[in-house]
Amino acid sequence: MKIILIFTLFIFCFGCAQRIKVPINRMMSPEAIGHGAEIEYKDTGLSLGVLDFSDNSTTNALQMSTIREEEFYFALGVAEKADLFIKVPKESSSMIGLKIQVLGTPAKAASEGHSLSVSMAMGSERDSFDETFTIDLKSDVTDFALIHGYRTNPITLFYDGISLSNYSFEGKIKGASGLDSNSFEYSAKNIIGAFAGVIFGGHSFKFKLEYAVQKIEWTHTDSKLFQHFGLALSSGW
């Protein structure tokens, strides 16, 4: 019951609004929980695409930049080396996924040496917001990551990895008087990410620092390279 309540609160409080934002940072450990659960608050970077309707066009390039936002993460250790998780970035698409550890011991063992995991996640959302016009937005997301780590002692874990993501947004514009269309579509295929960081602490409490880069190219928009430092605090039981 407690776990169901946490999932419900996350989705209700933080998953009900979205924009054209894609997380840059990951801050995901290569170690599975090893049964149990984990909740995490992240101060993370996202790439932001702002819609531009100049010249009454719905196919202009997105105005790209980076933005710092909150993200909430909850994971449930459904097996010794498998976690079911939900990620809820503020004003971005929420995702539900599975992380499987293929090398090394779970986090609760805190054994020195290498670890390796793969994660797969997906999400689909609808939202409405005002940005010059009232816009109904639908998003579809798929995300994959390979995460490597090396634990030097029971409280220090270094990690790095790569990711591949696909995002697509479809929008309907209300009151689109004067525009060349009442709808738009933007997609970013094969978004490449790379990240490296360090995790301090044990299963009950962890502090994470991470540097990440992202190469992203939206429809009608030139390819961009972004970078960001992120941090996170997590607690497990």
Secondary structure by P-SEA (a helix, b strand, c coil): caaaaaaaaaaacccccccccccccccccccccccccccccccbbbbbbbbbbcccccccccccbbbbbbbbbbbbcccccbbbbcccccccbbbbbbbbbcccccccccccbbbbbccccccccccccccccccbbbbbbbbbbbbbbbbcccccccccccccbbbbbbbbbccccccccccbbbbbccccccccccccccccbbbbbbcbbbbbbcccccbbbbbbccccccccc
